[in-house]
Amino acid sequence: MAYKSQHKATLTDSHAPVEKVGSNSTHLEVKRLRSKYAVLLAAAIVFLAASARGQETNGPQGPEVATGSGAASDTNAANNPVNPQLTIDLQNYVMPSPGGYPGSVGDQGLFRVSVPMDLFGLHQFVRTILPINTPVSTPGGPTAGVGDLTVYDLVLSKVHGITIGVGPLIAAPTARSEAYGSGKWQAGAAGIVIKPLNWGLLGVLINYQHSFSGNSSSPVGQVTTAQPIAHYNFHHGFYLRSTGVWTFNSFTHVQYIPLGFGAGKVWNRLNGDIVNFYIEPQYSVYHTGVASPKWQIFAGATFKFPLGKR
């Protein structure tokens, strides 16, 4: 989707993983198992997306989403995180000189797949997020690794033109090590409120997750994120955006409140596919904790596809 979900995966861990004496082989086996889990979960994501893409329907599933009128409607559809289309997001955060690491650069890539579906008589929107983290806190310098995989399911309804969604969230400890994720299974909830308008979008996306099982040496904690969403549309698919994710992470004792100001461009293809490119610098008006970003650059591409026959 065009947004940092709801949940921005753990950026860094302020402590490098601790190797216990005699535990090297066990630790390597755990890393291999986590890699297998990540592969299996990624395969499940692809299967789910392919199944949704091949459904024999005459239009998108889920509740009808009011998106405004005319060109504004097309741009709103491209940026609405719960517009009923199969959505693939490729996004990235670059974080220069995070707290405690002057001169270093942290990085987080996000791969998201979002699928609308009707199950048990309910309009739902399932989103899966796989981060690729490059924390500055790893020994020997930043290296990339898979983070914790997160899945949440929003049950959607519409009240007076406002789309409201809420549902369960679960995060699997697929991270390469505790420097890249929590090392714990986590559960919680996600929610969204969003209002398409003739001139753009207004909304908020909130996630909460708390650890409940996993590596006994990893800290117990929770992550709460709140993402205000604001878009202002212009002609020809151009728009302004602000989508900074406010993050409160007790695993790493990191908190920050970024305010973003960026721009993007939407292309609507004749077959109904949507392509959306955007970039958004974000400055943290409040930040505390090791490796918390003072400022960051968020950029990405979102691709949306209608479900059903082409």
Secondary structure as the mmCIF struct_conf table of DSSP 4:
data_model
#
loop_
_struct_conf.conf_type_id
_struct_conf.id
_struct_conf.beg_label_comp_id
_struct_conf.beg_label_asym_id
_struct_conf.beg_label_seq_id
_struct_conf.end_label_comp_id
_struct_conf.end_label_asym_id
_struct_conf.end_label_seq_id
BEND BEND1 TYR A 3 TYR A 3
BEND BEND2 GLN A 6 GLN A 6
HELX_LH_PP_P HELX_LH_PP_P1 LYS A 8 THR A 10
BEND BEND3 SER A 14 HIS A 15
HELX_LH_PP_P HELX_LH_PP_P2 ALA A 16 LYS A 20
TURN_TY1_P TURN_TY1_P1 VAL A 21 GLY A 22
HELX_RH_AL_P HELX_RH_AL_P1 ASN A 24 ARG A 53
TURN_TY1_P TURN_TY1_P2 GLY A 54 GLY A 54
BEND BEND4 ASN A 58 GLY A 59
BEND BEND5 GLY A 62 PRO A 63
BEND BEND6 SER A 69 SER A 69
HELX_RH_AL_P HELX_RH_AL_P2 GLY A 70 ASN A 79
TURN_TY1_P TURN_TY1_P3 PRO A 81 VAL A 82
BEND BEND7 PRO A 84 GLN A 85
STRN STRN1 LEU A 86 PRO A 96
BEND BEND8 SER A 97 SER A 97
TURN_TY1_P TURN_TY1_P4 GLY A 99 GLY A 100
TURN_TY1_P TURN_TY1_P5 PRO A 102 GLY A 103
STRN STRN2 VAL A 105 LEU A 119
TURN_TY1_P TURN_TY1_P6 PHE A 120 GLY A 121
STRN STRN3 LEU A 122 THR A 134
TURN_TY1_P TURN_TY1_P7 VAL A 136 SER A 137
BEND BEND9 THR A 138 THR A 138
TURN_TY1_P TURN_TY1_P8 PRO A 139 GLY A 140
BEND BEND10 GLY A 141 GLY A 141
STRN STRN4 GLY A 145 VAL A 146
STRN STRN5 LEU A 149 VAL A 159
TURN_TY1_P TURN_TY1_P9 HIS A 160 GLY A 161
STRN STRN6 ILE A 162 ALA A 172
BEND BEND11 ARG A 176 SER A 177
TURN_TY1_P TURN_TY1_P10 GLU A 178 TYR A 180
BEND BEND12 GLY A 181 GLY A 181
BEND BEND13 GLY A 183 GLY A 183
STRN STRN7 LYS A 184 PRO A 196
BEND BEND14 ASN A 198 TRP A 199
STRN STRN8 GLY A 200 GLY A 214
TURN_TY1_P TURN_TY1_P11 SER A 216 SER A 217
BEND BEND15 SER A 218 SER A 218
HELX_LH_PP_P HELX_LH_PP_P3 PRO A 219 VAL A 220
STRN STRN9 GLN A 222 ASN A 233
HELX_RH_3T_P HELX_RH_3T_P1 HIS A 235 GLY A 237
STRN STRN10 PHE A 238 SER A 242
HELX_LH_PP_P HELX_LH_PP_P4 GLY A 244 VAL A 245
STRN STRN11 TRP A 246 ASN A 249
TURN_TY1_P TURN_TY1_P12 SER A 250 HIS A 253
STRN STRN12 VAL A 254 GLY A 260
STRN STRN13 GLY A 262 ASN A 268
TURN_TY1_P TURN_TY1_P13 LEU A 270 ASN A 271
BEND BEND16 GLY A 272 GLY A 272
STRN STRN14 ILE A 274 THR A 288
BEND BEND17 GLY A 289 GLY A 289
TURN_TY1_P TURN_TY1_P14 VAL A 290 ALA A 291
BEND BEND18 LYS A 294 LYS A 294
STRN STRN15 TRP A 295 PHE A 305
BEND BEND19 GLY A 308 GLY A 308
#
